[in-house]
């Protein structure tokens, strides 16, 4: 009943309104809230609703009277997501004789009789894959490969193709044109009502993307954020109220199931008076609501702007993390690392370019930002030039974002070990390093933050540092090195480990 709880959660939160509502999560699923008109008699009623998605989770369905006036009990529910197709109709007529309309060049059109021995129809296997796993799905596909060709008997002979365009009898009452829910509903009294239908569905996703534009000189930037909504669920939603949930909601993925990844203040005066996306905290997540109803077509990707902020103050940061660890050391523990004197001696020459800014009201932001990709541009005369991109996780208001945009071209680092001594009998180890950083810019001074990781043991002491440092955490220190244009500096230190 995990999935059903999502429906009740949002059915109650959105209230009893007649419009279609759609809540999409950034974990590749959605919650649909629709209206089903019911004309019930006392006792058992047969009801069909033929307007669901093709990826509905049947055990998540909730059908209720939002006003609480009628007590509804679903005695039986059947979900069918294989709508009518030529292949399906052939399968329904296996063993029967039907007409085939034959068109041939330079010959009059004609009708031939043919008996459907095998239809060649392969049903949609996604639901089976969700329930029974990918191994079952693969086995079913192997079995189906040999049966995908139709077999038709014409004039006492078998052929592995259709003799012409099939003509089928009229549809039976149990055939469907769209994904359908069939119910047997027990009502305690006669009533006409608009029942509320709520269910979880796959085939839906949304993600956030951000574009940051910097002027030709300086670090005060403009930020625009988009949400991109993708609808692959097999249903079109007309004039629906659309909401988006950001956060890590617990959602159980079945084995073998594929992964398909109070209103905020105005973000900029340039949008004053325009309908805007609003945001509010909801349970332990954040809920973003589009200002106007929207039509979301099946197989459609829709984009909506939800953040626009001008004059955001940012800071460019250069970081040199000179250690380059070989992949063969993956999974090593402290003891293994201490015993290998070559660990941590490879040098990375690249200096990272980072961009920091605070997501605060004072910095013209202050909206909780859902995770997504951020692209950076800088003005180059009348043109914009792309300068890098990174991704952010869900970021609450008043938190600082630090993003890596690439490696600096004119800044270089060099790290080497100058001494190594280990005394296993007295349980200590000394290791000395020399780090050089060079600023090859011709007309710009910079500061490089040199980060060092103390990876051989938890007990350590820094001896003979060439300049002050800051302890960042239990096993990381940082030197801040200012460099004039064309300048080079050297940092040296010794770390003493004991265990």
C-alpha positions in Angstrom: 0.0 0.0 0.0 3.0 2.3 -0.3 1.9 3.7 -3.7 -1.7 4.3 -2.5 -0.5 6.6 0.2 0.9 9.0 -2.4 -2.6 9.4 -3.9 -4.3 10.0 -0.5 -1.6 12.4 0.4 -2.2 14.6 -2.6 -5.9 14.1 -2.9 -6.3 15.5 0.6 -3.7 18.3 0.0 -5.2 19.6 -3.2 -8.8 19.6 -2.0 -12.0 18.5 -3.7 -12.0 20.4 -7.0 -13.5 19.3 -10.3 -10.5 20.1 -12.5 -7.8 17.6 -13.4 -4.7 18.0 -11.3 -1.3 16.5 -12.0 1.6 16.3 -9.5 4.9 15.3 -11.1 8.0 14.2 -9.0 11.6 14.5 -10.1 11.9 10.8 -9.6 10.2 9.7 -12.8 6.6 9.3 -11.7 3.5 11.3 -11.2 0.2 11.4 -9.3 -3.0 12.0 -11.4 -6.1 13.4 -9.8 -9.1 13.2 -12.1 -12.9 13.3 -11.9 -15.2 10.3 -12.7 -18.9 11.1 -13.2 -21.0 8.3 -11.5 -24.6 7.4 -11.7 -25.0 4.7 -9.0 -27.8 2.5 -8.0 -28.0 0.8 -4.6 -25.9 -2.3 -4.5 -23.4 -3.5 -7.2 -22.7 -1.3 -10.3 -20.5 -1.9 -13.3 -18.4 1.2 -14.1 -15.9 1.8 -16.9 -13.4 4.7 -17.0 -11.5 4.8 -20.3 -9.2 7.8 -19.8 -6.2 6.7 -17.7 -2.5 6.6 -18.5 -0.8 3.6 -20.0 1.6 3.3 -17.0 -0.9 3.5 -14.2 0.0 1.5 -11.0 -3.2 -0.4 -10.4 -2.7 -1.0 -6.7 -2.3 2.8 -6.2 -5.9 3.7 -7.3 -8.2 5.6 -4.9 -11.8 6.3 -5.9 -13.9 8.3 -3.4 -16.6 10.8 -3.0 -14.7 14.0 -2.1 -17.8 15.3 -0.2 -18.2 12.2 1.8 -21.9 11.8 1.0 -21.7 8.4 -0.6 -19.8 5.4 0.7 -18.1 3.7 -2.2 -16.6 0.2 -2.0 -14.7 -1.2 -5.0 -15.5 -5.0 -5.0 -13.4 -5.6 -8.1 -11.0 -3.6 -10.3 -9.5 -4.5 -13.7 -6.9 -2.5 -15.5 -6.3 -3.0 -19.2 -3.6 -1.1 -21.0 -3.5 -2.9 -24.4 -5.8 -0.8 -26.6 -7.2 -2.0 -29.9 -4.6 -2.5 -32.7 -4.5 -4.6 -35.9 -2.4 -7.2 -34.1 -4.7 -7.4 -31.1 -7.8 -7.8 -33.3 -6.0 -10.6 -35.2 -5.3 -12.4 -31.9 -9.0 -12.0 -30.9 -9.9 -13.7 -34.2 -7.5 -16.6 -34.1 -9.2 -19.8 -35.4 -11.7 -17.7 -37.3 -12.1 -16.8 -41.0 -12.0 -13.1 -41.9 -11.9 -11.0 -45.0 -8.7 -9.6 -46.5 -8.8 -6.6 -48.9 -6.2 -7.2 -51.6 -4.8 -4.4 -53.8 -2.4 -5.3 -56.7 -1.0 -3.3 -59.4 -2.8 -3.5 -62.8 -5.5 -5.7 -61.2 -8.9 -5.0 -59.8 -9.2 -4.9 -56.0 -10.6 -8.1 -54.5 -11.5 -9.7 -51.2 -10.1 -13.1 -50.2 -11.1 -15.3 -47.2 -8.4 -16.3 -44.8 -8.3 -18.2 -41.5 -6.2 -16.7 -38.8 -4.1 -19.6 -37.5 -1.7 -17.4 -35.5 -1.9 -13.7 -35.2 1.8 -12.9 -34.5 0.6 -10.5 -31.8 3.1 -9.9 -28.9 1.4 -8.1 -26.0 3.0 -5.3 -24.1 5.3 -6.8 -21.5 6.2 -3.8 -19.3 3.8 -4.6 -16.5 5.1 -8.2 -16.4 8.7 -6.9 -16.3 7.8 -4.7 -13.4 6.4 -7.5 -11.4 8.5 -10.5 -12.4 11.8 -8.8 -13.2 14.0 -8.5 -16.3 14.9 -12.2 -16.5 11.3 -13.1 -16.9 10.9 -10.3 -19.5 13.8 -11.6 -21.5 12.5 -15.1 -21.5 9.1 -14.0 -22.7 10.7 -12.0 -25.5 12.8 -15.0 -26.6 9.6 -17.1 -26.7 7.7 -14.4 -28.6 10.4 -14.0 -31.3 9.4 -17.2 -33.0 5.7 -16.4 -32.9 5.8 -12.8 -34.2 5.0 -13.7 -37.8 1.3 -14.3 -38.5 0.1 -17.6 -40.0 -2.9 -17.3 -42.4 -4.6 -20.2 -44.2 -5.9 -19.2 -47.6 -7.4 -21.9 -50.0 -6.1 -24.7 -47.8 -2.5 -23.4 -47.8 -0.5 -21.7 -45.0 1.4 -18.4 -45.5 3.5 -16.4 -43.1 2.2 -13.0 -44.1 -1.2 -11.3 -44.4 -2.7 -11.8 -47.9 -4.1 -8.2 -47.7 -5.5 -5.6 -45.4 -7.6 -7.4 -42.8 -11.3 -6.5 -42.3 -12.6 -7.3 -38.8 -16.1 -7.8 -37.4 -17.6 -5.0 -35.3 -16.0 -4.5 -31.8 -17.2 -6.5 -29.0 -18.3 -4.9 -25.7 -15.1 -6.0 -23.9 -12.6 -4.4 -26.4 -11.0 -1.1 -25.5 -9.6 1.8 -27.5 -7.6 3.4 -24.6 -6.2 2.2 -21.3 -9.2 1.5 -19.1 -10.3 0.8 -15.5 -13.3 -1.5 -15.1 -14.9 -1.5 -11.6 -17.6 -3.3 -9.8 -18.7 -0.7 -7.2 -21.0 -1.2 -4.3 -22.9 1.9 -3.2 -25.0 2.2 -0.1 -27.6 4.3 -1.9 -28.5 5.7 -5.3 -26.5 8.8 -6.1 -25.1 11.0 -8.9 -21.8 12.4 -8.1 -18.4 13.4 -9.5 -16.1 11.0 -7.8 -12.4 11.7 -7.3 -10.0 9.3 -8.9 -6.3 9.4 -7.8 -3.5 7.1 -8.9 0.3 6.9 -9.3 1.7 6.6 -12.8 5.0 6.1 -14.5 6.1 7.7 -17.7 6.4 11.2 -16.3 9.4 13.3 -15.2 10.6 16.8 -14.7 13.9 18.4 -14.1 15.3 21.9 -13.5 17.8 23.7 -15.6 19.5 27.0 -14.9 21.3 29.5 -17.1 23.7 32.0 -15.5 24.9 35.0 -17.6 27.9 37.1 -16.5 28.8 40.5 -17.9 32.0 40.9 -19.8 33.8 42.0 -16.6 32.7 41.3 -13.1 31.0 38.7 -11.0 27.4 40.0 -10.7 25.2 37.7 -12.7 21.7 37.1 -13.9 20.0 33.7 -13.3 17.1 32.1 -15.2 15.6 28.8 -14.2 13.5 26.5 -16.3 11.5 23.4 -15.4 11.2 20.8 -18.2 8.2 18.5 -17.9 8.2 15.3 -20.0 5.0 13.4 -20.5 5.4 9.8 -21.9 2.5 8.3 -20.0 0.1 7.7 -22.9 -2.5 10.3 -21.9 -3.0 14.0 -22.7 -4.0 16.3 -19.9 -6.1 19.2 -21.0 -6.2 22.4 -18.9 -4.8 20.6 -15.9 -3.5 22.2 -12.7 0.2 21.2 -12.7 2.4 20.9 -9.6 5.9 19.7 -9.2 7.5 18.1 -6.1 11.2 18.5 -5.4 12.8 16.2 -2.8 13.9 12.7 -2.2 10.5 10.9 -1.7 10.7 7.3 -0.8 9.4 5.3 -3.7 10.0 1.5 -4.0 11.3 0.4 -7.3 10.3 -3.1 -8.3 13.0 -5.5 -9.4 13.8 -5.1 -13.1 11.9 -1.8 -13.5 13.8 0.7 -15.5 14.4 4.3 -14.5 13.0 6.5 -17.4 16.4 10.6 -13.7 3.9 29.9 1.3 4.6 31.4 -2.2 8.0 32.8 -2.7 8.7 36.5 -3.2 9.2 37.9 -6.7 12.6 37.0 -8.1 13.0 40.1 -10.2 11.2 43.4 -10.8 11.1 42.5 -14.6 8.4 39.9 -13.9 6.2 42.1 -11.7 2.5 41.6 -12.5 3.1 38.4 -14.5 1.7 35.0 -13.4 4.6 33.3 -11.7 5.4 29.8 -10.4 5.0 29.7 -6.7 6.8 27.6 -4.1 5.9 26.4 -0.7 7.2 23.8 1.8 5.1 20.7 1.8 5.7 18.0 4.4 9.5 17.4 4.1 9.6 18.5 0.4 8.9 21.5 -1.7 5.9 22.0 -4.0 6.1 24.2 -7.1 2.8 25.2 -8.6 2.3 26.6 -12.1 0.2 29.8 -12.1 -2.2 28.8 -14.8 -3.8 25.6 -16.0 -1.9 24.0 -18.9 -2.4 21.4 -21.5 0.2 18.6 -21.4 0.0 16.5 -24.5 1.2 12.9 -24.6 4.8 12.6 -25.9 5.3 16.3 -25.2 8.1 18.1 -23.5 7.0 21.4 -21.9 9.2 24.1 -20.4 8.2 26.8 -18.0 10.3 29.6 -16.5 10.2 29.5 -12.7 13.2 31.6 -11.5 14.5 34.9 -12.8 16.9 36.9 -10.7 19.1 39.8 -11.6 22.1 41.2 -9.8 23.2 38.0 -8.1 26.6 38.4 -6.4 28.9 35.6 -7.0 32.6 34.8 -6.2 35.1 33.1 -8.5 37.3 30.7 -6.5 40.4 28.8 -7.7 41.2 25.5 -6.0 44.3 23.3 -6.4 43.7 19.8 -5.1 47.0 18.3 -6.1 46.6 14.7 -5.1 45.8 12.3 -8.0 44.9 8.8 -6.6 45.3 5.8 -8.9 42.2 3.7 -9.3 44.1 0.6 -8.1 43.9 2.0 -4.6 40.1 2.0 -4.5 38.8 0.4 -1.3 42.1 0.5 0.5 42.0 1.0 4.3 44.3 3.1 6.5 46.7 0.2 7.2 47.1 -0.6 3.5 47.7 3.1 2.8 50.3 3.5 5.5 52.2 0.4 4.2 52.4 1.8 0.6 54.9 4.7 0.5 53.9 5.5 -3.1 50.3 6.3 -2.2 49.4 9.9 -2.9 52.6 10.8 -4.8 51.0 11.3 -8.2 50.3 15.0 -9.0 47.4 16.7 -10.7 48.5 19.9 -12.4 45.0 21.3 -13.0 43.5 24.2 -11.0 39.8 24.1 -10.7 37.6 27.1 -11.4 34.7 27.3 -9.0 31.8 29.7 -8.7 30.1 30.5 -5.3 27.0 32.3 -4.5 24.4 32.4 -1.7 20.8 31.5 -2.3 19.4 34.3 -0.1 16.8 37.1 -0.3 19.6 39.6 0.1 21.3 38.2 -3.0 18.0 38.4 -5.0 17.3 34.7 -4.8 15.9 33.0 -1.7 13.8 30.3 -3.4 14.5 26.6 -2.6 16.2 25.4 -5.8 15.5 21.9 -7.1 18.4 19.8 -8.3 19.4 20.3 -11.9 22.1 21.4 -14.3 23.5 24.9 -14.3 25.1 26.4 -17.4 27.4 29.4 -17.3 27.7 32.1 -20.0 29.8 35.3 -20.2 29.2 38.3 -22.3 31.7 38.7 -25.1 30.9 42.0 -26.7 27.5 41.5 -28.2 27.7 37.7 -28.0 27.3 35.1 -25.2 30.1 32.5 -24.8 29.5 29.2 -22.9 32.0 28.9 -20.0 31.1 25.7 -18.3 28.4 23.7 -16.5 27.8 21.7 -13.3 24.9 20.2 -11.4 23.4 21.2 -8.1 21.4 19.1 -5.6 18.3 20.3 -3.9 19.4 23.5 -2.2 17.4 25.2 0.5 17.2 29.0 0.8 20.2 30.7 2.6 22.6 27.9 1.6 25.8 28.6 -0.4 26.3 26.9 -3.8 29.8 26.0 -5.0 29.9 24.9 -8.6 32.9 23.8 -10.7 32.9 25.3 -14.2 36.2 23.8 -15.5 40.0 24.1 -15.2 41.9 27.3 -15.3 44.1 27.7 -18.5 46.6 30.1 -17.0 46.9 28.7 -13.5 49.2 25.6 -12.9 49.8 23.5 -9.8 52.7 21.1 -9.0 52.9 18.8 -6.0 55.7 16.5 -5.0 56.8 14.6 -1.9 60.2 15.6 -0.5 60.6 13.2 2.4 59.0 10.0 3.8 60.0 8.2 7.1 58.1 5.4 8.8 58.9 3.8 12.2 56.6 0.8 12.6 58.1 -0.2 16.0 57.1 3.2 17.5 54.0 3.6 15.4 54.7 6.9 13.6 55.2 8.2 10.1 56.4 11.5 8.7 55.7 12.8 5.2 56.8 16.1 3.7 55.4 17.8 0.6 56.2 20.8 -1.6 53.4 22.4 -3.6 54.1 25.1 -6.3 51.3 27.2 -7.8 51.9 29.5 -10.7 49.8 32.4 -12.1 50.6 32.8 -15.8 48.0 35.5 -16.3 49.6 38.7 -17.6 47.4 41.3 -16.0 45.4 39.7 -13.2 46.1 38.8 -9.6 44.4 35.7 -8.1 44.1 33.7 -5.0 44.5 29.9 -5.2 43.2 27.7 -2.4 45.5 24.8 -2.0 43.7 21.8 -0.5 45.6 18.9 1.1 44.2 15.6 2.3 45.7 13.8 5.3 44.8 10.3 4.3 47.2 8.0 6.2 45.7 8.0 9.6 43.2 10.0 11.9 45.9 11.2 14.3 48.1 13.8 12.7 50.0 17.0 13.4 51.3 19.6 10.9 54.9 20.6 11.4 57.0 23.3 9.8 54.3 24.8 7.5 55.7 27.5 5.3 52.6 29.6 5.8 49.4 29.5 7.9 46.7 27.0 7.0 43.0 26.4 7.9 41.7 23.0 9.1 38.6 22.4 7.0 37.6 19.0 8.6 39.1 16.0 10.4 41.4 15.2 7.5 41.6 18.2 5.2 43.7 21.5 5.5 43.7 24.5 3.2 46.4 27.1 2.3 45.3 30.4 0.7 47.9 31.6 -1.6 47.7 35.1 -3.2 49.5 35.5 -6.5 50.3 38.5 -8.5 50.3 38.3 -12.3 53.1 36.1 -13.5 54.1 35.1 -9.9 55.0 31.6 -8.6 54.9 30.5 -4.9 55.9 27.4 -3.0 54.1 25.9 0.0 55.9 23.3 2.1 54.8 21.3 5.2 55.4 18.0 7.1 52.7 15.9 8.5 53.4 13.6 11.5 51.1 10.6 11.9 50.9 8.4 15.0 48.9 5.3 15.8 
